[in-house]
Amino acid sequence: MDRALLPSLSLFSTVARLRSFRAASRETGLSPSAVSHAVASLEASLGVRLLHRTTRSVSPTPDGEALLERLAPALAEISEAVLAAGAASGEPAGTLKVNLSRAAYEIVILPRLASFCAAHPHVTLDLTLDDGLADVASRGFDAGIRLQESIERDMICVPAGPPLSLAVVASPSYLAKAGRPQRPADLDSYAGIVRRFDTGPIYRWEFAVGGRTQIALPRPAVIVNDTQAAVMAALQGLGVTIAFFPQVAPWIAEGRLVRLLTEHSPDFEGFGIYYPSRRQMRPPLRAFIDHFRSSGASDTVGDRHGGDRLKIEFGVI
């Protein structure tokens, strides 16, 4: 094989994974034209077309798919060899790409971000805030952070942050007019500041009533797609809203918001850092997990809803 093709093969793999020359450009630090030229030169050298190109998308051709299938294990082996060599230096370094929800950033990352950066000055955190459930492996992320209950069972999961509870809140001025709800079912007569997911549905509020889960929702007065926007509206006295307790705790402590229906909002498992199984973990990811994991937590893979859980030492399976 012509070893001079290795950089172009790696670039082709990146473009195919991200489905975009511009995204590949951002990830590699090369210009979009340089990435495009490298892939075009590779196609000319091999004598086959590897990518379908349109003004809106990029996707592998059948020949491209066949090449990727053979190429991926080889590139993974090269990557592991480089990581093993770099680990010998002892100091974590490089860019770590993490996909996480906005709430995970506020609750898990932000309180300890400064101390992580101080402890690991050679690690660059590339954080993508995304309220969907990202497939970290296919989208080129090293790890993700989501609620543990939503993480796929084939991911390694490390608990991060405290147990959580949901807090229904409203301003004292709104409650002075509307009164306090005594049970979740009372909410249907209250003005609500509710959240719509990016996928379309409105988030349903869940409560524990008599040992069972009950859905209750106030009358939507304002609909937003961001929790902090909802909280800001609640502070203006527009109605009741719901958020994770740490997101509204400062406002409750200051008396600007009042927590409601506390007895119907028990604690549940919080966020988890999740990542694919790897024989060799990158030092920046190991440092990230060690810093942000919950005290005493171990890496686990498998069912997080009950049943057996397999412990993973240092991410090696």
C-alpha positions as CSV (number, residue, x, y, z in Angstrom):
1,M,0.0,0.0,0.0
2,D,1.1,3.6,-0.7
3,R,1.6,4.9,2.9
4,A,1.3,8.4,1.6
5,L,-2.5,7.7,1.3
6,L,-2.9,7.3,5.1
7,P,-3.7,10.9,5.8
8,S,-6.2,11.0,3.0
9,L,-7.8,7.8,4.1
10,S,-8.2,9.2,7.6
11,L,-9.8,12.4,6.2
12,F,-12.2,10.4,4.1
13,S,-13.2,8.4,7.2
14,T,-13.8,11.6,9.1
15,V,-15.9,13.2,6.3
16,A,-18.0,10.0,5.9
17,R,-18.6,9.8,9.7
18,L,-19.6,13.5,10.0
19,R,-21.4,13.6,6.6
20,S,-19.9,17.0,6.0
21,F,-16.7,18.6,4.7
22,R,-17.2,21.6,6.9
23,A,-17.6,19.5,10.0
24,A,-14.5,17.5,9.1
25,S,-12.7,20.8,8.6
26,R,-13.6,21.9,12.1
27,E,-12.6,18.6,13.7
28,T,-9.3,18.4,11.9
29,G,-8.3,22.1,11.8
30,L,-7.8,22.0,8.0
31,S,-9.7,24.2,5.6
32,P,-12.8,22.8,3.9
33,S,-11.0,23.1,0.5
34,A,-8.0,21.2,1.8
35,V,-10.3,18.4,3.1
36,S,-12.2,18.3,-0.2
37,H,-9.0,18.3,-2.2
38,A,-7.5,15.4,-0.2
39,V,-10.6,13.2,-0.6
40,A,-10.8,14.0,-4.4
41,S,-7.1,13.1,-4.8
42,L,-7.8,9.8,-2.9
43,E,-10.7,9.0,-5.3
44,A,-8.4,9.8,-8.3
45,S,-5.7,7.5,-6.9
46,L,-8.1,4.7,-6.3
47,G,-10.1,5.2,-9.4
48,V,-13.4,5.0,-7.7
49,R,-15.9,7.6,-6.4
50,L,-16.1,7.3,-2.6
51,L,-18.7,10.0,-1.7
52,H,-22.0,11.3,-3.1
53,R,-21.9,15.1,-2.9
54,T,-24.9,17.4,-3.0
55,T,-25.3,21.0,-2.0
56,R,-27.0,19.8,1.2
57,S,-25.3,16.5,2.2
58,V,-22.4,14.1,1.8
59,S,-22.7,10.3,2.0
60,P,-20.6,7.3,1.1
61,T,-21.1,5.5,-2.2
62,P,-21.3,1.7,-2.2
63,D,-17.6,1.7,-2.9
64,G,-17.0,4.2,-0.1
65,E,-19.1,2.0,2.3
66,A,-17.0,-1.1,1.4
67,L,-13.8,0.8,2.0
68,L,-15.0,2.2,5.3
69,E,-15.9,-1.3,6.5
70,R,-12.3,-2.5,6.0
71,L,-10.7,0.8,6.9
72,A,-12.4,1.4,10.3
73,P,-10.6,-1.4,12.3
74,A,-7.2,-0.5,10.8
75,L,-7.6,3.2,11.8
76,A,-8.8,2.2,15.3
77,E,-5.7,0.1,15.7
78,I,-3.5,3.0,14.7
79,S,-5.4,5.3,17.0
80,E,-4.9,2.9,20.0
81,A,-1.2,2.5,19.3
82,V,-0.8,6.3,19.3
83,L,-2.9,6.6,22.5
84,A,-0.8,4.0,24.2
85,A,2.4,5.8,23.3
86,G,1.0,9.1,24.5
87,A,-0.2,7.6,27.8
88,A,3.4,6.8,28.7
89,S,4.1,10.6,29.1
90,G,1.7,10.6,32.1
91,E,0.2,14.1,31.6
92,P,-3.2,14.1,30.0
93,A,-3.2,16.3,26.9
94,G,-5.3,17.0,23.8
95,T,-8.9,17.8,23.0
96,L,-11.7,15.9,24.6
97,K,-15.1,16.1,22.8
98,V,-18.1,15.7,25.1
99,N,-21.8,15.9,24.1
100,L,-24.1,16.8,27.0
101,S,-27.5,18.3,27.8
102,R,-27.7,21.9,29.0
103,A,-28.9,20.7,32.4
104,A,-25.9,18.4,32.7
105,Y,-23.6,21.3,31.9
106,E,-25.2,23.4,34.6
107,I,-25.4,20.7,37.3
108,V,-22.4,18.4,36.7
109,I,-19.8,20.4,34.8
110,L,-20.0,24.1,35.6
111,P,-19.5,23.8,39.4
112,R,-16.2,21.9,38.9
113,L,-15.1,23.2,35.5
114,A,-12.5,25.7,36.9
115,S,-10.9,23.1,39.1
116,F,-10.7,20.6,36.1
117,C,-9.0,23.2,33.9
118,A,-6.6,24.1,36.7
119,A,-5.7,20.5,37.3
120,H,-5.3,19.6,33.6
121,P,-4.1,22.7,31.7
122,H,-3.1,20.6,28.6
123,V,-6.6,19.2,28.1
124,T,-9.0,21.2,25.9
125,L,-12.7,20.5,26.6
126,D,-14.8,20.7,23.5
127,L,-18.4,20.7,24.9
128,T,-21.4,20.5,22.7
129,L,-24.7,21.3,24.5
130,D,-27.4,19.2,22.9
131,D,-30.7,18.2,24.6
132,G,-31.1,15.2,22.3
133,L,-29.7,11.8,23.1
134,A,-26.5,11.7,21.1
135,D,-24.9,8.6,19.6
136,V,-21.4,9.6,20.8
137,A,-19.6,6.8,18.8
138,S,-21.1,7.7,15.4
139,R,-20.8,11.4,15.9
140,G,-17.2,11.5,16.9
141,F,-17.5,12.4,20.6
142,D,-15.4,10.8,23.2
143,A,-18.2,10.8,25.8
144,G,-21.7,12.1,26.6
145,I,-23.6,13.1,29.8
146,R,-27.3,12.3,30.1
147,L,-29.7,11.1,32.8
148,Q,-28.7,7.5,33.6
149,E,-32.2,6.2,32.9
150,S,-31.9,7.3,29.2
151,I,-28.4,5.9,28.5
152,E,-28.2,3.0,26.1
153,R,-27.5,-0.3,27.8
154,D,-24.4,-1.1,25.7
155,M,-22.6,2.1,26.9
156,I,-20.2,2.2,29.8
157,C,-21.8,4.5,32.4
158,V,-20.3,6.3,35.3
159,P,-22.6,8.2,37.7
160,A,-21.8,11.9,37.8
161,G,-23.3,14.6,40.0
162,P,-25.9,14.2,42.8
163,P,-29.2,12.4,42.8
164,L,-31.8,14.6,41.4
165,S,-35.4,15.6,42.0
166,L,-37.8,17.8,40.0
167,A,-39.0,21.0,41.5
168,V,-42.3,22.7,40.6
169,V,-41.9,26.4,41.3
170,A,-43.7,29.7,41.1
171,S,-43.1,33.2,42.2
172,P,-44.6,34.5,45.5
173,S,-46.5,37.1,43.5
174,Y,-48.2,34.5,41.3
175,L,-49.1,32.3,44.3
176,A,-50.6,35.3,46.0
177,K,-53.1,35.4,43.2
178,A,-53.6,31.8,42.4
179,G,-53.0,30.0,45.7
180,R,-50.8,27.0,46.3
181,P,-51.7,23.6,44.6
182,Q,-52.2,20.9,47.2
183,R,-51.8,17.9,44.8
184,P,-50.6,17.4,41.3
185,A,-54.1,17.2,39.9
186,D,-54.7,20.8,41.0
187,L,-52.2,22.0,38.4
188,D,-54.7,21.9,35.5
189,S,-56.2,25.2,36.8
190,Y,-52.8,27.0,36.9
191,A,-51.0,28.9,34.2
192,G,-48.0,26.9,33.1
193,I,-44.6,27.8,31.6
194,V,-44.0,24.5,29.9
195,R,-41.2,23.1,27.8
196,R,-41.3,21.7,24.2
197,F,-38.7,19.3,23.2
198,D,-36.8,20.0,20.0
199,T,-38.5,16.8,18.6
200,G,-41.9,18.4,19.1
201,P,-43.7,17.0,22.1
202,I,-44.3,19.0,25.3
203,Y,-42.6,17.7,28.4
204,R,-45.0,15.9,30.7
205,W,-44.7,16.5,34.4
206,E,-44.4,13.3,36.4
207,F,-45.2,12.9,40.1
208,A,-45.3,10.1,42.7
209,V,-48.8,9.7,44.1
210,G,-49.7,6.8,46.3
211,G,-46.7,4.8,45.1
212,R,-47.6,5.3,41.4
213,T,-46.5,7.7,38.7
214,Q,-49.1,10.4,37.9
215,I,-48.9,12.8,34.9
216,A,-50.1,16.3,35.6
217,L,-49.7,19.5,33.5
218,P,-50.8,23.1,34.0
219,R,-52.6,25.0,31.3
220,P,-49.8,26.1,28.9
221,A,-49.6,29.9,29.0
222,V,-46.0,30.1,27.7
223,I,-44.2,27.4,25.8
224,V,-40.4,27.5,25.5
225,N,-37.7,25.0,24.4
226,D,-35.2,25.9,27.2
227,T,-35.5,25.3,31.0
228,Q,-33.7,28.5,31.9
229,A,-36.0,30.5,29.8
230,A,-39.0,28.9,31.6
231,V,-37.4,29.7,35.0
232,M,-36.9,33.4,34.0
233,A,-40.6,33.6,33.0
234,A,-41.6,32.1,36.3
235,L,-39.5,34.7,38.1
236,Q,-41.6,37.3,36.3
237,G,-44.8,35.9,37.9
238,L,-46.2,34.3,34.7
239,G,-47.1,30.9,36.2
240,V,-45.7,27.6,37.5
241,T,-42.8,25.8,35.9
242,I,-40.6,22.7,36.5
243,A,-36.9,22.2,36.6
244,F,-34.2,20.1,38.3
245,F,-33.9,21.3,41.9
246,P,-30.2,22.5,41.5
247,Q,-31.3,24.7,38.6
248,V,-33.7,26.7,40.8
249,A,-32.2,26.2,44.3
250,P,-30.6,29.7,44.4
251,W,-33.9,31.4,43.5
252,I,-35.7,29.4,46.2
253,A,-33.0,30.3,48.8
254,E,-33.5,34.0,47.9
255,G,-37.3,33.7,48.2
256,R,-37.8,34.7,44.6
257,L,-39.4,31.3,43.8
258,V,-41.4,28.9,46.0
259,R,-41.1,25.1,45.7
260,L,-44.5,23.3,45.4
261,L,-45.6,19.7,45.8
262,T,-42.3,18.6,47.3
263,E,-43.7,15.4,48.8
264,H,-44.7,14.2,45.3
265,S,-41.2,14.8,43.8
266,P,-38.8,12.1,45.1
267,D,-35.1,11.8,44.3
268,F,-34.0,9.6,41.4
269,E,-30.8,8.7,39.7
270,G,-28.9,11.7,38.3
271,F,-26.6,12.1,35.4
272,G,-24.1,9.7,34.1
273,I,-21.0,10.0,31.9
274,Y,-21.3,7.4,29.1
275,Y,-18.8,6.2,26.5
276,P,-18.3,3.2,24.2
277,S,-16.3,0.2,25.4
278,R,-12.6,0.6,24.5
279,R,-9.5,-1.5,25.3
280,Q,-7.4,1.6,25.7
281,M,-8.9,4.8,27.2
282,R,-7.5,8.1,26.3
283,P,-5.8,9.9,29.2
284,P,-7.9,13.0,28.8
285,L,-11.1,10.9,29.1
286,R,-9.8,9.1,32.2
287,A,-8.9,12.4,33.8
288,F,-12.4,13.8,32.9
289,I,-14.2,10.8,34.4
290,D,-12.1,10.8,37.6
291,H,-12.8,14.5,38.1
292,F,-16.6,14.6,37.4
293,R,-17.7,11.2,38.6
294,S,-19.8,10.9,41.8
295,S,-17.9,9.9,44.9
296,G,-17.4,6.2,45.1
297,A,-18.9,5.5,41.7
298,S,-17.5,2.7,39.5
299,D,-17.7,2.4,35.7
300,T,-20.5,0.0,34.7
301,V,-21.9,-1.4,31.6
302,G,-25.3,-3.1,31.0
303,D,-28.7,-2.6,32.5
304,R,-29.1,0.5,34.6
305,H,-32.7,-0.2,35.4
306,G,-32.1,-3.2,37.7
307,G,-30.4,-6.5,37.2
308,D,-26.8,-7.4,36.9
309,R,-24.2,-4.7,36.3
310,L,-20.7,-5.5,35.2
311,K,-17.9,-3.4,36.8
312,I,-15.3,-2.0,34.4
313,E,-11.9,-1.1,35.8
314,F,-10.5,2.0,34.2
315,G,-12.7,1.6,31.1
316,V,-11.0,-1.7,30.1
317,I,-13.4,-4.4,29.2
